[in-house]
Amino acid sequence: MSSAPSTEPLGERLAAIRAQLKLLADYLDPAGLSERVSALEAEMAEPGFWDTQERAAQVSSEHARASRKIDTFSRLERDAEDLDALAEMAEEDPSLSSELLEQVASVEARLAALEEERLFSGRYDAGDAMVSVNAGAGGTDAQDWAEMVLRMEMRWAEKRGFSVELLEASPGEEAGIKSATFAVHGENAYGLYGAEKGVHRLVRLSPFDSANRRQTSFAGVEVSPVVEDVGEIAIDEDDLQVDTYRASGAGGQHVNKTDSAIRITHRPTGIVVQCQNERSQTQNKAQAMAMLRSKLAERAERERREEIAREKGQAQDVNFGSQIRSYVLHPYTMVKDHRTDFEMGDANRVLDGDLDGFVRAYLLAAANATPAS
């Protein structure tokens, strides 16, 4: 994750790198991880391994993740060891100082990225995510703000190298969106996007007010895990209300001429999902059911965390509807996270998808405060 150049003395930075490497070695257990990779490779080499596609995909994915962790840590360990030798050379030859500082900064950045692995302990944290953005109070301004939040969240995913797929978008009457849902595919996507759950508040001069008055708008972000195993979340068809409607907005002549869009209401929980982006009603229903499974999985995971907190007598903020961050564009510019007090003065940079600092601050705070599962 990006950070400002360090002003700490070089010796302290090198000592911090060594200490951080030791912590990561204890957490990752490279020897145990290597054994796991060997076991997975043995399973992949068995006859008929690829006959069961779902199991093969799971094993291949775990093998790729474990191999990447080992490779990343090994390279970091080698590069960190080289720093001590380079530091000694730089003492004798000051012209090497700039190269040394560049190498130190590179190792620090890669250590910070790898350290993220320690922050994900939830059942679904390592997997993909479904992210929904909904306009809150504030009329047209709120719908415009919801579209800005949608763009920000999708840009952040792209900056991290994730793939993004817009699943549904309901346009506002005059501007913006009423709601939208997109899928994020990438390692730790759900764990990372957990930091974005909640209400995002905007203060600005309204572009939709003829008097150009200051307006406060709200948009809510919901995040749920992508559940690959259909049998993992049981859904009774009798609990579902399925409605069809004509897709709105862009999408070509086909979607505008047929009632291909699907809205599913899960009666026991009141959860509503909808999909209109696919060309057929069947495809939209399949996608909507996947979205419903994700939301039910998130609900079950949240209830599990609440129960653990109650058993341990620990207070836990489980109100994902609470206001988490304010974006002020007038009379000054500032984005501040109310959970961690992390803030940035360049609001436009944040709205363009620079969320790493906010997310990291939240994940670190949550890791220190959340009861172990």
C-alpha positions as CSV (number, residue, x, y, z in Angstrom):
1,M,0.0,0.0,0.0
2,S,1.2,3.5,-0.8
3,S,2.8,5.5,2.0
4,A,4.8,8.7,2.5
5,P,8.6,8.4,2.6
6,S,9.8,7.3,6.1
7,T,11.7,9.8,8.2
8,E,12.9,7.2,10.7
9,P,16.7,6.6,11.1
10,L,18.0,3.9,8.8
11,G,19.1,1.6,11.6
12,E,15.6,1.7,13.2
13,R,14.0,0.9,9.8
14,L,16.3,-2.1,9.3
15,A,15.6,-3.4,12.8
16,A,11.8,-2.9,12.2
17,I,12.1,-4.9,9.0
18,R,13.8,-7.8,10.8
19,A,11.2,-7.8,13.5
20,Q,8.4,-7.7,11.0
21,L,9.9,-10.6,9.0
22,K,10.1,-12.7,12.2
23,L,6.4,-12.0,13.0
24,L,5.4,-13.0,9.4
25,A,7.5,-16.1,9.6
26,D,5.7,-17.2,12.8
27,Y,2.4,-16.5,11.2
28,L,3.0,-18.0,7.7
29,D,5.0,-21.0,8.9
30,P,7.0,-21.4,5.6
31,A,8.0,-25.0,6.5
32,G,4.4,-26.0,7.1
33,L,3.2,-24.1,4.1
34,S,5.8,-26.0,1.9
35,E,4.5,-29.3,3.2
36,R,0.9,-28.2,2.3
37,V,2.0,-27.3,-1.2
38,S,3.7,-30.7,-1.6
39,A,0.5,-32.5,-0.4
40,L,-1.6,-30.4,-2.8
41,E,0.7,-31.2,-5.7
42,A,0.5,-34.9,-4.8
43,E,-3.3,-34.7,-4.9
44,M,-3.2,-32.9,-8.3
45,A,-1.0,-35.6,-9.7
46,E,-3.5,-38.4,-8.8
47,P,-5.4,-40.1,-11.7
48,G,-8.9,-38.6,-12.2
49,F,-8.1,-35.5,-10.3
50,W,-9.6,-33.2,-12.9
51,D,-12.8,-35.4,-13.2
52,T,-14.3,-33.4,-10.3
53,Q,-14.1,-29.9,-11.5
54,E,-15.3,-28.2,-8.3
55,R,-12.7,-29.9,-6.1
56,A,-10.0,-29.5,-8.7
57,A,-10.7,-25.8,-8.8
58,Q,-10.5,-25.5,-5.0
59,V,-7.2,-27.4,-4.8
60,S,-5.6,-25.5,-7.7
61,S,-6.7,-22.2,-6.1
62,E,-5.2,-23.1,-2.7
63,H,-2.0,-24.4,-4.3
64,A,-1.6,-21.1,-6.2
65,R,-2.2,-19.0,-3.1
66,A,0.2,-21.1,-0.9
67,S,2.9,-21.1,-3.6
68,R,2.6,-17.4,-4.0
69,K,2.9,-16.8,-0.3
70,I,6.1,-19.0,0.0
71,D,7.6,-17.3,-3.1
72,T,6.8,-13.8,-1.9
73,F,8.2,-14.4,1.6
74,S,11.3,-16.1,0.4
75,R,12.1,-13.2,-1.9
76,L,11.5,-10.8,0.9
77,E,13.7,-12.7,3.2
78,R,16.6,-12.7,0.7
79,D,16.1,-9.0,-0.1
80,A,16.0,-8.1,3.6
81,E,19.3,-10.0,4.2
82,D,20.9,-8.1,1.3
83,L,20.0,-4.8,3.0
84,D,22.5,-5.3,5.8
85,A,25.3,-5.9,3.3
86,L,24.2,-3.0,1.2
87,A,24.1,-0.8,4.3
88,E,27.7,-1.7,5.1
89,M,28.8,-0.9,1.6
90,A,27.0,2.4,1.7
91,E,28.9,3.4,4.8
92,E,32.1,3.1,2.8
93,D,30.7,4.5,-0.5
94,P,28.0,7.2,0.1
95,S,27.1,7.1,-3.6
96,L,25.2,3.9,-2.8
97,S,22.9,5.6,-0.2
98,S,20.1,6.4,-2.7
99,E,20.1,2.8,-3.9
100,L,20.0,1.6,-0.3
101,L,17.0,3.8,0.6
102,E,15.1,2.7,-2.5
103,Q,15.7,-1.0,-1.6
104,V,14.6,-0.4,2.0
105,A,11.4,1.4,0.8
106,S,10.7,-1.5,-1.6
107,V,11.1,-4.1,1.2
108,E,8.9,-2.1,3.6
109,A,6.1,-1.8,1.0
110,R,6.2,-5.5,0.2
111,L,6.2,-6.4,3.8
112,A,3.2,-4.2,4.4
113,A,1.4,-5.9,1.6
114,L,2.2,-9.4,2.8
115,E,1.3,-8.4,6.4
116,E,-2.3,-8.0,5.1
117,E,-2.5,-11.8,5.2
118,R,-2.5,-11.7,9.0
119,L,-5.6,-9.5,9.0
120,F,-7.9,-12.0,7.3
121,S,-9.2,-14.7,9.6
122,G,-12.9,-14.9,8.7
123,R,-14.3,-17.9,6.9
124,Y,-14.8,-16.1,3.6
125,D,-12.2,-13.4,3.8
126,A,-9.9,-14.9,1.2
127,G,-12.6,-15.2,-1.5
128,D,-14.5,-13.0,-3.8
129,A,-17.1,-10.4,-2.8
130,M,-20.4,-8.9,-3.9
131,V,-20.7,-5.2,-3.3
132,S,-23.9,-3.3,-3.3
133,V,-24.3,0.5,-3.2
134,N,-27.6,2.1,-2.3
135,A,-28.6,5.8,-2.4
136,G,-29.8,7.0,1.0
137,A,-31.4,10.2,2.2
138,G,-30.9,13.3,-0.1
139,G,-32.9,12.8,-3.2
140,T,-31.2,13.4,-6.5
141,D,-28.0,14.5,-4.7
142,A,-27.9,11.1,-2.9
143,Q,-28.4,9.2,-6.1
144,D,-25.6,11.1,-7.8
145,W,-23.5,10.5,-4.7
146,A,-24.3,6.7,-4.8
147,E,-22.9,6.7,-8.4
148,M,-19.8,8.4,-7.2
149,V,-19.3,5.8,-4.4
150,L,-19.9,3.0,-6.9
151,R,-17.2,4.4,-9.2
152,M,-14.8,4.9,-6.3
153,E,-15.3,1.3,-5.0
154,M,-14.9,-0.2,-8.5
155,R,-11.8,1.9,-9.2
156,W,-10.2,0.8,-6.0
157,A,-10.7,-2.9,-7.0
158,E,-9.2,-2.2,-10.4
159,K,-6.2,-0.4,-8.8
160,R,-5.5,-3.6,-6.7
161,G,-5.6,-5.8,-9.8
162,F,-9.0,-7.4,-9.1
163,S,-11.5,-8.1,-11.9
164,V,-14.8,-6.3,-11.6
165,E,-18.2,-7.3,-13.0
166,L,-21.2,-5.0,-12.7
167,L,-24.3,-7.2,-12.0
168,E,-27.1,-4.8,-11.6
169,A,-27.7,-1.0,-11.7
170,S,-31.0,0.9,-11.2
171,P,-30.7,4.4,-12.6
172,G,-32.0,7.4,-10.6
173,E,-34.9,9.5,-11.9
174,E,-32.7,12.6,-12.9
175,A,-29.1,11.5,-12.3
176,G,-27.0,8.8,-10.6
177,I,-28.3,5.5,-9.4
178,K,-30.8,4.2,-6.9
179,S,-28.7,1.0,-6.4
180,A,-26.1,-1.1,-8.0
181,T,-24.3,-4.4,-7.3
182,F,-20.9,-5.6,-8.6
183,A,-18.8,-8.7,-8.1
184,V,-15.1,-8.4,-7.2
185,H,-12.9,-11.4,-8.1
186,G,-9.5,-11.6,-6.4
187,E,-7.6,-12.9,-3.4
188,N,-8.9,-11.5,-0.1
189,A,-11.5,-9.4,-1.9
190,Y,-14.2,-10.0,0.7
191,G,-11.8,-9.4,3.6
192,L,-10.7,-6.1,2.1
193,Y,-14.1,-4.8,1.2
194,G,-15.4,-5.5,4.7
195,A,-13.7,-2.2,5.6
196,E,-16.2,-0.4,3.3
197,K,-19.4,-1.6,4.8
198,G,-21.6,1.1,6.2
199,V,-22.9,4.6,5.4
200,H,-20.7,7.1,3.4
201,R,-21.6,10.7,4.0
202,L,-21.0,13.6,1.5
203,V,-21.0,17.3,2.1
204,R,-20.8,19.6,-0.9
205,L,-22.4,22.4,-2.8
206,S,-25.3,20.8,-4.7
207,P,-25.0,20.8,-8.5
208,F,-28.8,20.1,-8.6
209,D,-29.8,23.1,-6.5
210,S,-30.4,26.3,-8.4
211,A,-29.3,28.3,-5.3
212,N,-26.1,26.2,-5.1
213,R,-26.7,25.5,-1.4
214,R,-24.7,23.1,0.7
215,Q,-26.2,19.6,0.7
216,T,-25.5,16.5,2.8
217,S,-26.1,13.1,1.1
218,F,-25.8,9.5,2.1
219,A,-25.0,6.2,0.4
220,G,-24.9,2.8,1.9
221,V,-22.4,0.1,1.0
222,E,-23.2,-3.6,1.7
223,V,-20.6,-6.4,1.2
224,S,-21.2,-10.1,1.1
225,P,-19.0,-13.1,0.2
226,V,-19.3,-15.1,-3.0
227,V,-20.4,-18.6,-2.0
228,E,-19.2,-21.1,-4.6
229,D,-20.8,-24.2,-3.0
230,V,-24.5,-24.1,-3.8
231,G,-25.3,-26.6,-1.1
232,E,-23.5,-24.6,1.6
233,I,-26.4,-22.2,2.0
234,A,-29.7,-24.0,1.9
235,I,-32.6,-22.0,0.4
236,D,-36.2,-23.3,0.4
237,E,-37.9,-22.3,-2.8
238,D,-41.2,-21.9,-0.8
239,D,-39.5,-19.0,1.0
240,L,-38.9,-17.1,-2.2
241,Q,-41.1,-14.5,-4.0
242,V,-39.9,-14.2,-7.6
243,D,-41.0,-11.2,-9.7
244,T,-40.1,-10.3,-13.3
245,Y,-39.9,-6.9,-14.8
246,R,-38.6,-5.1,-17.8
247,A,-35.0,-4.1,-17.6
248,S,-34.3,-0.4,-17.5
249,G,-31.4,1.7,-18.7
250,A,-28.7,0.8,-21.2
251,G,-28.5,-2.8,-22.3
252,G,-29.6,-3.0,-25.9
253,Q,-32.9,-3.6,-27.6
254,H,-33.3,-7.2,-26.2
255,V,-33.5,-6.3,-22.5
256,N,-35.8,-3.4,-23.2
257,K,-38.4,-5.5,-25.1
258,T,-38.7,-8.5,-22.6
259,D,-39.5,-8.9,-18.9
260,S,-36.1,-10.6,-18.4
261,A,-35.1,-8.8,-15.2
262,I,-35.6,-10.8,-12.0
263,R,-36.3,-9.6,-8.4
264,I,-36.2,-12.2,-5.6
265,T,-37.4,-11.6,-2.1
266,H,-36.4,-14.0,0.7
267,R,-39.4,-13.8,2.9
268,P,-37.9,-15.1,6.2
269,T,-35.2,-12.4,6.2
270,G,-36.7,-9.7,4.0
271,I,-33.5,-9.7,1.8
272,V,-34.2,-8.5,-1.7
273,V,-31.9,-9.1,-4.7
274,Q,-32.3,-8.3,-8.4
275,C,-30.5,-8.8,-11.6
276,Q,-31.1,-7.4,-15.1
277,N,-27.8,-7.4,-16.8
278,E,-28.0,-10.9,-18.4
279,R,-29.8,-11.5,-21.7
280,S,-32.2,-14.1,-20.5
281,Q,-34.6,-14.5,-17.6
282,T,-32.9,-17.8,-16.7
283,Q,-29.5,-16.2,-16.6
284,N,-30.7,-13.3,-14.5
285,K,-32.4,-15.7,-12.0
286,A,-29.3,-17.8,-11.6
287,Q,-27.2,-14.7,-10.9
288,A,-29.9,-13.3,-8.5
289,M,-29.8,-16.6,-6.6
290,A,-26.0,-16.4,-6.3
291,M,-26.4,-12.9,-4.9
292,L,-29.0,-14.1,-2.4
293,R,-26.7,-16.9,-1.3
294,S,-24.0,-14.4,-0.7
295,K,-26.2,-12.1,1.4
296,L,-27.5,-15.0,3.4
297,A,-23.9,-16.2,4.0
298,E,-22.9,-12.7,5.2
299,R,-25.9,-12.6,7.5
300,A,-24.9,-16.0,9.0
301,E,-21.3,-14.9,9.4
302,R,-22.4,-11.7,11.1
303,E,-24.6,-13.6,13.5
304,R,-21.7,-16.0,14.3
305,R,-19.5,-13.0,15.2
306,E,-22.1,-11.5,17.4
307,E,-22.6,-14.8,19.3
308,I,-18.8,-15.2,19.8
309,A,-18.7,-11.6,21.2
310,R,-21.6,-12.3,23.5
311,E,-20.1,-15.5,24.8
312,K,-16.8,-13.7,25.6
313,G,-18.6,-10.7,27.1
314,Q,-17.0,-8.4,24.6
315,A,-18.7,-5.4,23.1
316,Q,-18.6,-5.4,19.3
317,D,-19.9,-2.9,16.8
318,V,-22.0,-5.0,14.5
319,N,-24.1,-2.1,13.2
320,F,-23.0,-2.0,9.5
321,G,-25.6,0.7,8.9
322,S,-23.6,3.2,11.0
323,Q,-21.9,6.2,9.4
324,I,-18.3,5.2,8.7
325,R,-16.8,8.0,6.7
326,S,-17.3,11.6,5.7
327,Y,-16.3,13.2,2.4
328,V,-16.3,17.0,2.7
329,L,-15.9,19.0,-0.5
330,H,-17.1,22.3,0.9
331,P,-16.1,24.6,2.5
332,Y,-12.8,22.6,2.6
333,T,-11.8,19.2,1.3
334,M,-11.3,16.3,3.6
335,V,-12.1,12.6,3.9
336,K,-12.2,11.2,7.4
337,D,-13.0,7.7,8.7
338,H,-14.9,8.0,11.9
339,R,-13.9,4.5,13.1
340,T,-10.1,5.1,13.0
341,D,-9.7,8.9,12.6
342,F,-7.6,8.2,9.5
343,E,-8.0,11.1,7.1
344,M,-6.8,12.5,3.7
345,G,-7.1,16.1,2.5
346,D,-7.1,15.2,-1.2
347,A,-10.8,14.2,-1.6
348,N,-10.5,13.8,-5.4
349,R,-7.8,11.3,-5.0
350,V,-9.9,9.3,-2.6
351,L,-12.9,9.5,-4.9
352,D,-10.7,8.2,-7.7
353,G,-10.2,5.0,-5.8
354,D,-7.3,5.6,-3.4
355,L,-8.7,3.8,-0.4
356,D,-5.7,1.8,0.7
357,G,-4.9,4.0,3.7
358,F,-8.5,3.9,5.0
359,V,-8.8,0.2,4.6
360,R,-5.5,-0.7,6.2
361,A,-6.2,1.5,9.2
362,Y,-9.6,-0.2,9.7
363,L,-8.3,-3.7,9.3
364,L,-5.5,-3.2,11.8
365,A,-7.9,-1.7,14.3
366,A,-10.4,-4.5,13.7
367,A,-7.7,-7.2,14.1
368,N,-6.8,-5.7,17.5
369,A,-10.3,-5.3,18.7
370,T,-12.3,-8.2,17.3
371,P,-12.6,-11.4,19.4
372,A,-10.9,-14.4,17.8
373,S,-13.2,-16.8,15.9
